[in-house]
Amino acid sequence: MYETLSLYIDGEFIQGGGRREQDVFNPATNEVIGKLPHATREDLDAALASAQRAYESWRHSSPMERSKVLRRVAELARERAQDIGRNLTLDQGKPIAEAIGEVVSCSEHAEWHAEECRRIYGRVIMPRTPGVRQLVLREPIGVCAAFSPWNFPFNQAIRKIAAAIGAGCTIILKGPEDAPSAVVALARLFHDAGLPKGCLNIVWGVPHEVSDYLIRSPIVRKVSFTGSVAVGKQLAALAGSLMKRCTMELGGHAPVIVCDDADVEKAADMLAPFKFRNAGQVCISPTRFYVQEGAYDKFVARFLSKVEAIKVGAGSDPANRMGPLAQQRRVAQFAGFIDDAHQRGATILAGGKTLGETGNFYAPTVVADMPDDSRLMTEEPFGPVAGMIRFKTVEDAITRANSLPFGLAAYAFTTSTRHATMISNGLEAGMVSINHFGMALAETPFGGIKDSGYGSEGGSETFDAYLTTKFVTQLN
Ligand code: NAD
């Protein structure tokens, strides 16, 4: 049984009532598996009013109370991980082990915020004048509007909700209409964990209509978005014109630099499964593989042998390691990148084609010899492709890695401390991982620079975007 899809407003799960409904598809079969109710204007107004009412008391809740709710959410998430994961595979497509893993690992985000919200401190500044007391207070920013994407539906939503709730804010979240079950499941987790009504509201609809309405509302004080650079810039511009705080987690085009001095085979063994996780629909997925000329042939051969062994098929079959692309439209978009590479004389070393008769399956693809100005090398492909590029010097690789406007994740493999330091200092990225993959942990900040956005989710930075700073000076 797939999740019963609903809105969640003022503590009520709502469906039907003549609301417009959107079909939800299984990307492995393209069959309709559910109907998602869209919020009406009245629903959005009800969500705004509810979030505002709830804020008046939640802002004064003790960190202990917030912490208790978030801890319970983590416990319940672990208990329900199998069911939530199964539904996530049905509507998003990723392999079942990845889906369940997403839920289990993300319960840590609830726990981290449960712990960290007890450490939201102000400070006392010594006065110039006797009798004056100077205090710096951190207060919740208010009602937040958040927009989370379809590639990690549970992960991306829980981070936003946990940060808002832990900071004493309330939140209205529009999840991904293409893969909505995990966000409805999250509403149930918070509901059952005892979160007071109105602190979390979930709405669905035509994305730009919902975001436009919520961001323009004077009730909303903060906007958080995860998605493409183009949409992020639009939302940030609107929020900026209304002087509202934003967190923007946008796209990337992650470089990975493999030096001659790396453990080349180990790097290939690690990078191949990491690249094709979630069919490459990961904003921190490595896409541009800069491999030093002495290591190139060995690395590419080993990488190809690993890629050819990746079993592609429905995520519900545990034997499959890569599922379909999440939406039908993405297959055509993705094929456009490969066509462009073909036309520009690139060599397709693996894949480069759709698979099967039904579903949005695309073969894991490896491409070499692309010109630097090809679409694959300049636009974010957000799919199962690795582009191989030779480089001579580490300085050259860093320059080419930095040549795009993106700045989210970057990776390097080297056994030289000098190269590791040069690369981590030189790369323009919000996150750099060397010789392993260590990003997106609850206790570490996640976020980009340049066109990839601003603000961090996770780590001890997590509440910065949800708190205001108030200075109080008082003469007694
Ligand atoms: P998109 O920006 O159109 O959509 C991403 C999400 O945002 C979807 O869930 C969509 O419903 C929502 N959305 C779209 N327009 C919106 C609007 N005007 N207001 C509010 N929400 C809106 O991108 P896409 O083509 O569906 O997905 C691929 C892109 O998303 C990639 O470029 C990728 O970089 C980006 N993405 C980034 C991250 C990240 O963590 N930085 C995560 C997922 C997706």
Residues whose N, C-alpha, C, O or C-beta is under 5 A from the ligand:
A	BS01	NAD	F147 S148 P149 W150 N151 G175 P176 E177 P207 H208 S211 T226 G227 S228 V231 E249 L250 G251 G252 C283 E380 F382
